[in-house]
Amino acid sequence: MLWGLLEGLLGHACPGCGGKLDAPLLCFACRQGLKAFAAGEMVYLGLYGRLGGVVRALKYGRRFGLAPLLAEPLAEAVLAQGWGLSGVTAIPTLLPRLVVRGYNPPELLGRILAARLGLPYLRVLRRVRYTPSQPTRGRARRRLPEDLFVPVLRVEGSWLLVDDVLTSGATFLRAKEALLKAGASRVYGAFLAVRDPGALGPYR
């Protein structure tokens, strides 16, 4: 929070709109514009074209303070759906990437979401394979190995699976399959941004 105040004093730009920071981490206008949308079995804050700067600030810029701001509208949207969740987990990353970056943005967001929802957060899945970034076109699930993720815990009931960006939907679907194998009866999704509106199709 102190760093966010310092950014404003130094004239740093808001990661949401590129304008001047008149509040810590995210300007007032962008804060007021944070609203989650529901599409079938998922909730998200908006399209990547609008929220890309915020996502990159959290993912690569180490702006950890953005996570609570972004989690709040997502939590409100999840509660409004009445999904009857048993817990929250997130798309895991590979250990080398975690060591380099120091944190996994989806897990950071997922832990805050779980706290807002009054639910447990568990690391249910482990990522065992590397895959390049997914294209924004088409359904690339068939190109991803079926064992991209493996369960490390057994769970029950409905679970919320969190990721920062839904691109083609392929990675999320592989993680969803693994979570169902772990024992979940149903899996819902929560994302900061969606790159391709067409990728929403499987969740409507």
N, C-alpha and C positions, 0 to 999 in steps of 0.2 A: 504494500500500500504506500509506504514512504517513497519507494522507487517511482510509483505512478505519479505521486505529487511532484517529484523532482522532474519527471518527464514533462509535465505540464509547464513548470517554471522555465524549463530549457527550450520550450517551444516545439517539442516533438509532436509529430503528427499522430492523429488518431488512427489505429490500424483498421478501423471500420470504414471510414469515409475519406481519410487522408487530410481532414481538416485539423484545426488546432485543438489540442486537448484542453477542455475546460473542466474536466473531471479526471480522476485517476484512471489510467489504463484505457478507458473508452469514453468518448465524449457523451454529453447528456443526450444529444439527438440520437446517437446510435444506441444508447442504453434504452431509450424510450421505444426504439424500433425493434427491440428484441421480443419476438413473439413466435411461439412454436406452432407448427402446423401438424395435423394428423392426416395420415393416408393409410387407411386399413390397419395393418398391424405394426405401424411405425410412427414415430414423431421426429420432427426435424425443425431446425430454425430457419432454413431458407436455401436458396440455390447458391452454389459455390461462387458464381459470378458476383454475387453481392457480398458474401461473407468470407471470401477467400483471404482477405487481408487479416481478418480476426483469427481465422483458422491457422494461418501461417505464423502469426504472432504467438499463439499458444504452442504450436507444434515445433517451431524452429527458433522462435525468439525468446523462449523461456519466460513468457509472461504468465506465470502461474496464477496470478491474481485474476486473470480473465475467466478461469474455470468456474468459480462460484457465480459470476455474473451470467455465464452462459447456461449453467446447470439449472438456474432458478426457473426460467420459462419452460425448459424441457420437463422439469419435475411437475410443474403445474399441468402441462399437457398430458403427462402420463397419468396423473391422478384423475384427470377429467375422463380418461378412457375407461376407468374402472376395470382394469385388467386382472386384478386379484393376484398380484405377483408374489412369488416366494423369495426372490432374491435378484441381485444385479451382478453381472460380470461384464467383462470387456474383451474386445478382440486383442489377443496377446501379440507381442512382437518377439523377434528372435533375440536371444541373449546378447550377441555382439552389438546389435543396434541399441539395445537397452543400456549396455555399458557405455557406448559412445555418447548417447544422448543424455543418459542419466535418469530418464523417466519415460513412461509410456503415456502419451496424452490421452488415449481412450480410457486407460485405467484411472488416471487422475480425475477425469470427468466422471467416470463411473462411480468412484468412491464418494464423490460429493453428491451425486445423484442418489446413491443409496442412503446416505445420511439424511438428505431432504425427504426421502420417501419413507424413512424409518424401517429400512430393509437391510439385511446383511449383504455385504459385498464379499464375494469369494472368487479366487482365481481357479476357475473350473477347467479351463483349457490351457494347453501348451502348444505353441507353434513349433513345428519340427522341420519345416522346409522354407527355403527362400523362394519368393516369386517376385518378378519385376512389377512395377506399377501397372495397374489395370487400365486398359483403354477405356475411353468414355463412350464407345459405341459397341453395340451388340451385347450378347450374353456370353461372357467368357468363362462361365463356370466349368464347361467341359474341358477347358485348357488347364485348369488347376488340378493338381493331384488330389485324390480323394482323402488322403491322409495328411493334408496340410495342417490340420489341427487334431490333437488327440485329447480326450478327457483325462484329467488327473484326479477328479473327484466324482462321486455320485451325488446327484441332486434329485429333487422331486418338485412337482408343481410347475407353474409358469414362471419364466425368467425373462428379464430384460437384458438384451445384449447391446453394448454400447460401442460405437466407433466414431471417429471424428468426421470422416467423409465417406459417403456412399458414392462410389464411382460407377462401375458396371453392375455392382451388386454381387459379383462372383465371390469375392473374399468373404463377405457377410454370409452368403448362403452356405459356404463350406463350414464356417464357424457355427452356423445354426445347425447344420447336420450333426456336427460333433457334439453340440450341446444337447440335442435330442438323444444321441447315443449315450450321453451321460445320465440320462433319466428324465430330463425335462419333458413335461407333457405338451408344452407350447412355448414358443420363443417369439418375443416381440423385439423391435429395434428402436434405438434412439441415436440420432446423428446430429452433429452440428450443421452439416451442409450436404447437399446432394449435387453432384456434378451434372448428371444427365437425367432430366425429368423422365425419360423413357425407362430408366432403371427402377422407377417406382412401381412399374407394372406388376411384378410378382407380389407386391404387398398390399395392393388395393382390394 
